[in-house]
Amino acid sequence: MSENNPSRDVFDAIADPTRRRLIRLLAEAEEMPLHELTAQFQMGRTAVSKHLTILKEAGLVLDRKVGRETRFRLNAAPLREIQDWLAFYTQFWSTNMLRLNQFLEEEEE
């Protein structure tokens, strides 16, 4: 699977709080093995692996084998889609709040 052609929607992948926490943990570390990630949650290795698979399918996580261990790291590039989506609404609300403020000031006069 190519990083440029994820099979899962990024918004779907970050919808779950556990996956958002995994992203945060990986953002704070260069790379983490599965057992270290699992230690951060009150769930088993299989459950954490399933969440990592969803993040991998969205292109948000990359993995590599080091001996018998799988190490994971964040690939933040797909988060740009979310940032772009939010930027539109940030501008939308900024513009509308400015209009509302102008309207209220005119009403006071």
PADO-63476 format. One record per residue (C-alpha): residue number from 1; x, y negated, z; residue in three letters. Coordinates in nm, 3 decimals. Last residue first. Layout:
PADO-63476
rec n=NUM u=X v=Y w=Z res=ALA;
...
END
This chain:
PADO-63476
rec n=109 u=-2.543 v=-5.347 w=1.666 res=GLU;
rec n=108 u=-2.575 v=-5.023 w=1.864 res=GLU;
rec n=107 u=-2.722 v=-4.838 w=1.564 res=GLU;
rec n=106 u=-2.422 v=-4.932 w=1.351 res=GLU;
rec n=105 u=-2.187 v=-4.785 w=1.615 res=GLU;
rec n=104 u=-2.395 v=-4.467 w=1.624 res=LEU;
rec n=103 u=-2.377 v=-4.431 w=1.246 res=PHE;
rec n=102 u=-2.003 v=-4.486 w=1.243 res=GLN;
rec n=101 u=-1.957 v=-4.222 w=1.512 res=ASN;
rec n=100 u=-2.176 v=-3.979 w=1.323 res=LEU;
rec n=99 u=-1.978 v=-4.038 w=1.005 res=ARG;
rec n=98 u=-1.651 v=-3.980 w=1.191 res=LEU;
rec n=97 u=-1.795 v=-3.664 w=1.346 res=MET;
rec n=96 u=-1.893 v=-3.544 w=0.999 res=ASN;
rec n=95 u=-1.549 v=-3.605 w=0.852 res=THR;
rec n=94 u=-1.370 v=-3.436 w=1.139 res=SER;
rec n=93 u=-1.613 v=-3.148 w=1.133 res=TRP;
rec n=92 u=-1.556 v=-3.077 w=0.762 res=PHE;
rec n=91 u=-1.180 v=-3.132 w=0.792 res=GLN;
rec n=90 u=-1.158 v=-2.873 w=1.068 res=THR;
rec n=89 u=-1.392 v=-2.656 w=0.867 res=TYR;
rec n=88 u=-1.160 v=-2.652 w=0.564 res=PHE;
rec n=87 u=-0.855 v=-2.602 w=0.784 res=ALA;
rec n=86 u=-1.020 v=-2.300 w=0.946 res=LEU;
rec n=85 u=-1.047 v=-2.117 w=0.614 res=TRP;
rec n=84 u=-0.688 v=-2.206 w=0.525 res=ASP;
rec n=83 u=-0.564 v=-2.082 w=0.864 res=GLN;
rec n=82 u=-0.760 v=-1.761 w=0.822 res=ILE;
rec n=81 u=-0.610 v=-1.694 w=0.480 res=GLU;
rec n=80 u=-0.266 v=-1.788 w=0.616 res=ARG;
rec n=79 u=-0.306 v=-1.500 w=0.863 res=LEU;
rec n=78 u=-0.206 v=-1.271 w=0.576 res=PRO;
rec n=77 u=0.154 v=-1.400 w=0.605 res=ALA;
rec n=76 u=0.192 v=-1.308 w=0.973 res=ALA;
rec n=75 u=0.362 v=-0.972 w=0.916 res=ASN;
rec n=74 u=0.403 v=-0.852 w=1.271 res=LEU;
rec n=73 u=0.634 v=-0.570 w=1.363 res=ARG;
rec n=72 u=0.592 v=-0.205 w=1.451 res=PHE;
rec n=71 u=0.839 v=0.070 w=1.540 res=ARG;
rec n=70 u=0.766 v=0.438 w=1.488 res=THR;
rec n=69 u=0.987 v=0.672 w=1.690 res=GLU;
rec n=68 u=1.115 v=1.015 w=1.591 res=ARG;
rec n=67 u=1.432 v=0.871 w=1.441 res=GLY;
rec n=66 u=1.360 v=0.508 w=1.365 res=VAL;
rec n=65 u=1.052 v=0.508 w=1.144 res=LYS;
rec n=64 u=0.925 v=0.180 w=1.013 res=ARG;
rec n=63 u=0.606 v=-0.019 w=1.050 res=ASP;
rec n=62 u=0.451 v=-0.335 w=0.911 res=LEU;
rec n=61 u=0.152 v=-0.507 w=1.065 res=VAL;
rec n=60 u=-0.077 v=-0.778 w=0.929 res=LEU;
rec n=59 u=-0.125 v=-0.626 w=0.582 res=GLY;
rec n=58 u=-0.496 v=-0.569 w=0.640 res=ALA;
rec n=57 u=-0.445 v=-0.192 w=0.621 res=GLU;
rec n=56 u=-0.160 v=-0.229 w=0.871 res=LYS;
rec n=55 u=-0.392 v=-0.407 w=1.118 res=LEU;
rec n=54 u=-0.645 v=-0.125 w=1.081 res=ILE;
rec n=53 u=-0.368 v=0.131 w=1.134 res=THR;
rec n=52 u=-0.250 v=-0.056 w=1.443 res=LEU;
rec n=51 u=-0.600 v=-0.030 w=1.592 res=HIS;
rec n=50 u=-0.605 v=0.344 w=1.524 res=LYS;
rec n=49 u=-0.260 v=0.383 w=1.678 res=SER;
rec n=48 u=-0.376 v=0.205 w=1.995 res=VAL;
rec n=47 u=-0.664 v=0.453 w=2.023 res=ALA;
rec n=46 u=-0.434 v=0.751 w=1.965 res=THR;
rec n=45 u=-0.181 v=0.629 w=2.222 res=ARG;
rec n=44 u=-0.442 v=0.616 w=2.492 res=GLY;
rec n=43 u=-0.626 v=0.325 w=2.642 res=MET;
rec n=42 u=-0.569 v=0.088 w=2.932 res=GLN;
rec n=41 u=-0.341 v=-0.131 w=2.726 res=PHE;
rec n=40 u=0.011 v=-0.279 w=2.750 res=GLN;
rec n=39 u=0.176 v=0.064 w=2.784 res=ALA;
rec n=38 u=0.043 v=0.152 w=2.439 res=THR;
rec n=37 u=0.254 v=-0.123 w=2.284 res=LEU;
rec n=36 u=0.568 v=0.007 w=2.450 res=GLU;
rec n=35 u=0.489 v=0.366 w=2.341 res=HIS;
rec n=34 u=0.424 v=0.253 w=1.983 res=LEU;
rec n=33 u=0.766 v=0.094 w=1.942 res=PRO;
rec n=32 u=0.794 v=-0.282 w=1.928 res=MET;
rec n=31 u=0.965 v=-0.520 w=1.686 res=GLU;
rec n=30 u=1.076 v=-0.881 w=1.687 res=GLU;
rec n=29 u=0.869 v=-0.953 w=1.994 res=ALA;
rec n=28 u=0.628 v=-1.234 w=2.083 res=GLU;
rec n=27 u=0.436 v=-1.209 w=1.757 res=ALA;
rec n=26 u=0.402 v=-0.835 w=1.811 res=LEU;
rec n=25 u=0.234 v=-0.889 w=2.147 res=LEU;
rec n=24 u=0.003 v=-1.155 w=2.000 res=ARG;
rec n=23 u=-0.094 v=-0.931 w=1.708 res=ILE;
rec n=22 u=-0.166 v=-0.646 w=1.950 res=LEU;
rec n=21 u=-0.384 v=-0.884 w=2.154 res=ARG;
rec n=20 u=-0.580 v=-0.978 w=1.844 res=ARG;
rec n=19 u=-0.620 v=-0.608 w=1.769 res=ARG;
rec n=18 u=-0.757 v=-0.543 w=2.118 res=THR;
rec n=17 u=-0.993 v=-0.840 w=2.087 res=PRO;
rec n=16 u=-1.151 v=-0.698 w=1.768 res=ASP;
rec n=15 u=-1.242 v=-0.937 w=1.487 res=ALA;
rec n=14 u=-0.879 v=-0.966 w=1.378 res=ILE;
rec n=13 u=-0.900 v=-0.681 w=1.126 res=ALA;
rec n=12 u=-1.239 v=-0.783 w=0.992 res=ASP;
rec n=11 u=-1.111 v=-1.134 w=0.922 res=PHE;
rec n=10 u=-0.805 v=-0.988 w=0.748 res=VAL;
rec n=9 u=-1.025 v=-0.780 w=0.517 res=ASP;
rec n=8 u=-0.894 v=-0.428 w=0.466 res=ARG;
rec n=7 u=-0.723 v=-0.265 w=0.167 res=SER;
rec n=6 u=-0.438 v=-0.516 w=0.157 res=PRO;
rec n=5 u=-0.299 v=-0.600 w=-0.184 res=ASN;
rec n=4 u=-0.008 v=-0.840 w=-0.141 res=ASN;
rec n=3 u=0.148 v=-0.633 w=0.140 res=GLU;
rec n=2 u=0.135 v=-0.336 w=-0.098 res=SER;
rec n=1 u=0.000 v=0.000 w=0.000 res=MET;
END
